[in-house]
Amino acid sequence: MRYAVRETLMGSDLSLEEKSRYAAELGFDGIELIPKEGAGFHGMMALDSAGRKELLGLREEYSVEINSLSLAVYRETSCLTTDASEWQAGRQTLLQAIEAATELGCQGILLHHFGPMEPELDDPRLEPDMRGIREVISESGDAELLMCVECTVDLPMMQATVETADRPQVGICYDMGNLKSAGHDPGAMIRALGTRGVKMVHAKEAGADLLGEGDVDLQDVAAALHEIGYDSWMIFETAPTADPMAAITRNLQVARAVFDDE
């Protein structure tokens, strides 16, 4: 397993250079950037060439990969719509993100589908959303980049999303904590989805701040990931707590003990 940390987890007041340095010092292999306007976010840099040049320099200096883009701007401009003009704007957002992720060497892009964006089985927006993703994959020519829908829905809806997308690199960003909090069984869902569905994993507890102290059965999640053959990125989206560095250090120790054993 390779471990990455979301850029805001180490502290919202850090510079981009500090985030890269701390990620390396803490022992992470990668960092997840969040393209979103606002203080504490540096992910928007990925969407322009000058910003990517700086990001690539930091990747080289600290040997910390930019493993993924958590595309928060997709909440504002997406293909999850039946409106043709809105859909075209969402398509352009995806193409811009793919260009950035490809140049930065990312493994994947996370597409937020929360709240009103969480589709249902009969949602007329689901087909155009997945069609937009299919089209931009074909247009970009990048057959390796993963497109990961992040959502907190039940298993049939996740399976329908994967089937509607109908592309091997499109699947789910699986957040064990969010899904446990929503009343689902993380291990069972992972086994049912397999690697066709599970493309990336977010590490998070439910009912507690620190990994191993809440309701998520980490051992079962680890066993499930091992059974389906997932051995890629695990991205920390754990609670920062009052002492974020101490919490991250402790959580990474727990994760390595549980997931690397499998």
Protein Blocks (a to p, Z undefined) as FASTA:
>chain_A
ZZdddfklnopkbcfklmmmmmmmnopabdcddddedehiaklmmmpmklmmmmmmmmmm
nopacfbccdfklmmmccbdcbfklmmmmmmmmmmmmmmmmmnopabdcdddehjllccf
klmklmmmmmmmmmmmmmnopakbccdddddddfklmmmmmmmnopakbccdddfklmmm
nopafklmmmmnommlmmbdcdddehiabghiambdfklmmmmmmmnopacddddfbdfb
jblmlmmmmmmmmmmmmmmmZZ
